[in-house]
Amino acid sequence: MTSTALGDLDSLIGEAMEEWQVPGLALAVVVDGEPALFKVYGQRDVEAGLPVTIDTQFTLCSITKSFTAAGLGILVDERRLDWTKPVREYIPEFRLNDPIASDRITVQDLLCHHSGLPRHDWVWMPGDQSREQMLDALPHLEPSQDIRASFQYSNLGYMVSGMVAERVTGMSWEDFTLARIMTPLGMTHVGFSSEDLERATDSARPYIMADDEPGVYLRRRAPLWPIRDTPAGGINAAISDLAKYVQFYRPTAAARAHNSCLQRRFAQCRHHAFMSAGPSSPRSVTTITGSALDATIIAARASSATVAAGSVGAR
């Protein structure tokens, strides 16, 4: 990057951090499949005065969904999974409120947020239920649409998708994701829970904006929030590792040739999800891995550059 562009970036980030009272963040820029820049700003723990480093772990929240979809894509490529088949072929006890939907809904429907269920985030947000318990709760949740009728963001759909991977592989979703995606990519500063984040020697503490007085918002430290529907949002990772992950999605020409089959799978899924969202939808940028509005990976395709960023307290 040029010194002018870097100066503009520093200025932009500084202004945004001040406006949103973000205590710290880390950023990487990948150009033509190679890391071009790593930058860190602020503190990962304000009270302890600890700075953000390129190895500081942040909770990725919905970027996690891209790992879940990528893992299932690997299984499709290995012909161990057909994501156009009903979920019940892999999880026989899977049920929704509508028995017809229970029989018809596919893994691809879950990945594309086409289950017919609204968010129902109150099921997972307390963090006191296991994945099995949340699966048992699905028949009691009212749908708001027929399946495939519209895009409705669903964390629970990605939880079930992760369980599909578990049934196919016989591994926990965490072990599968670590073995098949993270380890091959050389990702080492990673975890899968708030407990993992707390144990990590270099990790960000969460902060929230609280209004003790009406209309006056101040930053305040918050407790770590357990995310038990882990395949939907529970991964922790550092920017040094996210840059490697971005390289997988934005590879060099040689790497694209080596991974051509799996890359075609992802391209097909992105096309399917984009067309399903529809040109008039505010979610028309949606991919099978989640929503670009929910991720902090921003692809600037015109310049063949990708920016990956994490910030303290991002949820």
N, C-alpha and C positions, 0 to 999 in steps of 0.2 A: 504494500500500500504506500502511496505517496505521503510525504510529510503533511501536505495540505489536507488530504483526506483523513489522515490520522488525527490531525488537530481538530477537524470538524467533528469527528467521532467522539473524541474526548469531551469536547464542548457540549455536544448533544447529550451524552450520557451524564455528564455532570449536572446539566439542567434538569434532566428527567429524575435523577436521584434526589435532587433538592426538592423538586415539586412533589414527588411521591414519598419523600422521606424514606427512601430505600437505603439501608445501612451499608450494603455491600453487594457486589455482583462480580461475575466472571464472564468473559466473552472470548470466543474464538472465531476466526474467519478462515474458511476453507475455500481456496481458489483452484479450479481445475483439478480437484481431487487431492490437493496438498494443503496442509495447514500453512496459512500465510501470516497469521497474527494470533497471539494470546495476550489478553489484557485482563487485569484484575483491578477492582476499585473498592475502596472502603473496607469495612470490617465484617467478619463472619460472626463475631460475638462482641457486641458493643461494650457490655459491662466488663468483660475480661480484657478488652483492648486488643483482640486477636485479629490480624488482617486476613482478608481473603487471599488465597493462593490458587494456582491453577489446579491444585489437587484437593481443594475444598469440596466436599460433597454437599450437594443440594438435593432436596426432594424434587423429583422431576414431574410429579403429578401426571397429567395426561399425556406427556411424551411417552410414558410407560406403554400406552396403547400401541405405539408403533412397534415396540419390542414384541408384544403379544401377537400382533398381526404378522410380523416378520417370522416368528417362530412357527406359526401355523402355515405360512407360506413355504417354509422349509419342508414341513411334513407333507404338504401338497406336492412339492417338487419330488419328494421321495416316494410318492404314491402310497403313503401311509394314511392319508386323509383326503377326502373329497369334500371341500367346503360348500359344495352345492347340494349336499345331502342333508337330510334333517338332523338336527342336533340330537334327537333321541336315538339315532343309530350309534352314537358315541356315549351318550349319557341317558340310559333308558328311563331313569326316574325323572328326567327333566319334564316339568309341567308349567304351563302358564294358566291364567284364569280362563282363557278360551280354549276348550279342548281341540278345536280345529286348528287353531294357531299352534298349539303344542305339537301337533303332528306335522305341520307344514314348515315351521320356521327352520331355516338352515343356519349353518355356521356363518356363511357369508352375510345373511341377514343381520346377525348379531354384530359383525364387524362393520357393517355399513349403517348401523343404528336404524334398522328398519323393522324392529320387533313389534311395533305398535304400542310399546310401553313408554309413558313419560318417564321423567328422571327417577322418581321415587328414591331420592338420595337419602331420605330419612332412614332407610333400611341399613345402609352401611356407614353413615356419617358418625354415629356414636362410637364406632370402633370396638363394639363389644360382641360382635357376632362372627363366627367362623364362616368360611366360604360355604361349607355344607349347610349351615343354618340359614344363610341367605338364599341358597338354592331352594331350600324347603319353603321359604317365604314367598317365592315367586307365584304360586297358584293363587295367593291371596291379594295380589296387586292388580288393580283395575287397569286395563288398557284404555288409551284414549283414541287410538286409531286401529284400523285393520293392519295386518302385517304388510309391509312394502307400500303402504299408502302414503307415507311421508317420512321425512327424516326427523327423528326424535332422539336427541343425545342420551345415551344410556351407559352409565358406568357398570350397572349390573350385567348388561350384555357382554361387556369385556371380561367381567369376572367369570361368566359361564364359558366364554371362549378360552380363557386360561385353563379351566377345568377340562375342556375338550382335549387340550394338549396333554394334560395329566393322564387322561384315560388312554389316549393313543400311545403314549410313551412309557407309562408306568413310573414316571418320575414326577416329583413335585414340579409345579410351574417354575418355581425359583431355580431349582437345580437344572431343569431343562434350559431355561433362558441363559443361565450362567455357562453351561457346557456348550451350547450350540451357537450362541451369539457373542456373549461378552468375552469369554476366554479366547476364542479364535481371533477376535478383533484386538486382543491385548488390553481389554478394559480391566483395570485392577482396583480402582478406587470406587467400589460399588457396594450397594447393600439393598435390602428389600423390606425394611421396616423402620419405624421410628426408633425401635430399640437398637437396630444396626447403626442408625445415624448418631444416636447418643453415644454409642461405644466408639465410633470412629474418632481417631486422634485429630483429624482435620475436617470439621463439618460445620455447617451453618446453623445458627440458632434462629428460630422463627420469631417474627414480630408482626403485630397487627396495628391498625389505626383505630384508636378508641376516642370517643367523644365524651369526655367527662363533663364538658359543658356543651350545650346545644350549638352545633355548627363549628365547634373548635375541636379539630382532630389532632391528636398527638400519637406519636409512635410509642408502642409499649411492647415489652417482651411477652411472648405467648408460650404456652406449653407445647411440646411436640404433639402432633395430632396423629394418632394411629390410623393408618389406611389399610383395613383388613381385606378389602376387595383389591388385593395387590396387583393383579394383572391389569387393572384399570388405572392405577395411579401411584403405586407404592415404591417404585425404584428410586434409589438415591445414586447419584453419580457426580463425578467431578468434570470440569470443563475439559481437562486433559483427555479424559475418556470419551466425552461426547464428541470431541473433534474426530476421534477414530470412528465413531458411529456415523457421523455425518459423511465421512469418507466412503463408507459402505453405500450410502445412498447417492453420493455425488462422486463416483470413482473416476480414476484416470481411465484413459482409453484401454490400456492393457488390462486393468482390473475389470472393466466392463466386459471385455471379451472372455475373461476367465469365468465370470459369474453371469454369463449371458442368460442362462435358463431361468435362474431365480429373478434376475432383473426383469425379464419379460413377465413373470408372474406379478411382480409389483406394479409394472406398467399397466397390465390388464386390470388389476384391482383399482388403481387410481382412476382409470378411465370409467370403469363401471360405477364407482361411487360418485364421480363428478356428474355423469349423465343422470344418475338417480336423483341427485340433489336438485337438478333442474336449473336452467339459466336465470330464473327470476328469484331463486331462493337466496336469502342472505348467507346461506351456508354453501353456496355454489363452489367454494374452494375446498369442500370437504373431501378427504381421502379415506380410504379404508382404515387408515391408522388413526383416525380421529379428526379433529378440526384444527385447521391452521390458526383459528382464533384462540384455541386453547393451548397451543404449543408455543414454545419459545425458540423453535427452529424456524428460521425464515429463509426460504430459498429465493435468491435473486437470480432467476434463470437468465435474464438478459446479459448479465455480466459473468455468468457461470460461477458465481460466488455464493457461499452459504454462510450464514451467521448463526452460531449457537450460543445461547446465553442462559445463565441461571442467576437468580437473585434471592437474597436472604428473605425468607418468609413468603416466597411465592407459593400459592396454593391453587 
